[in-house]
Each structure stands twice: as C-alpha cells, then as structure tokens.
Amino acid sequence: MDNRSNILKCALELFAARGYDAIGVQEICEAAGITKPTLYHYFGNKRGVLDSLVREQCGPFVTQLTQAADYNGDLPLTLQKMVTVYFQFALHHLAFYRMQLAMWIALPENEAFQVVAAANEEQHQIVEAMFLRATADHGNMRGRRRIYAATFIGMVNTYIALALNGYLELNDMVAQQAVHQFSHGIYS
C-alpha cells in the first residue's frame, strides 16, 4: 500500500473509532508510520485528509446513487434501487458510514460537519431531483420534493444506524420494508 492510501486508511480507522476532533495529525502519522511532512505533502493538513477521505469514499457511491435515482415512471422501484445502493455502500464501508453519520450530527461550525455536509448535500440534491421528476406522475407530491428527500435519506440512515448497532440486518427484505413504510405516507 502506498503512503497516501495508508494515511487515508489509518485516518479512517482513527476518526471512526474516536472522532475527528479527538485525533491529531501526529497520531495519524504514527499510525501510518510516516512523518508529518509526508502527510502535509499529500493532504496539506488534517482537514485535507478528511476531505480526500470523504471525496474518495463518496465518489463511487454518488455515481451509483445517481444511476439508481433515474426515475422512469415506477417510484417504488426507483426508491428500492436507491435504498439498495445506500445499504450496499454502508455494508461495504462500515467504518466510513459510521464515521460520517457521527460527523453529520456535529455542530454546524465543526470542521468535520462542514466536510460531510457537502457530501450529504450532493446526495440530497440527487434524491430531491428524483422526486421532482416523479411529480409528473404523482401530482400530490408537488412542492414537497425537498422534505421528501430529507425524510427519505433520514429514514435510510436510521435503518443503517440500526444495522451498525446490531438491531437488524440490511438486506432486500428490510429494503422493501423501508420503501413500503416510506411510500405509505407519500401517496396520500
């Protein structure tokens, strides 16, 4: 593993275990077996490490979510595809998902919150755009796309948090249940 990848791996482990604010550059360097100048060369500072970590982890996920959110007239199917993308990403990136969920609930002025807020806003825009397209077939949804997107992502993240804490398994049946529960309210 090259230095850059090793730094990101070690930083993720540390941030996920103890939180962004509790970890210093020196601790990341010690875990990665590198010097501070090496970290600074690749990332500039600790925030640069987190920026790169979030960008690189979320990039493929956002691509998959965008594809899943391609609405073609079947809202339950589109929602199912989106939930599946979230669940699969969380299952394959457990430490990262836990870390970014924790950072999302930090105070808005917190540096870690600011980094994940940008990634979360990108996801929100994808989901919101899907609901906007679906409005053509579901007129009762008109004007509600932003709150539907927030509610949908919040529900998905709740299911993932429950799974991360051992309360349930993320599988197709749970994904179907989540879509059914969400859909029950939006069609009325």
Summary of the structure (lengths in Angstrom):
residues: 188
radius of gyration: 18.2
end to end distance: 52.8
largest distance: 58.8
contacts: 562
relative contact order: 0.11
helix: 78%
strand: 0%
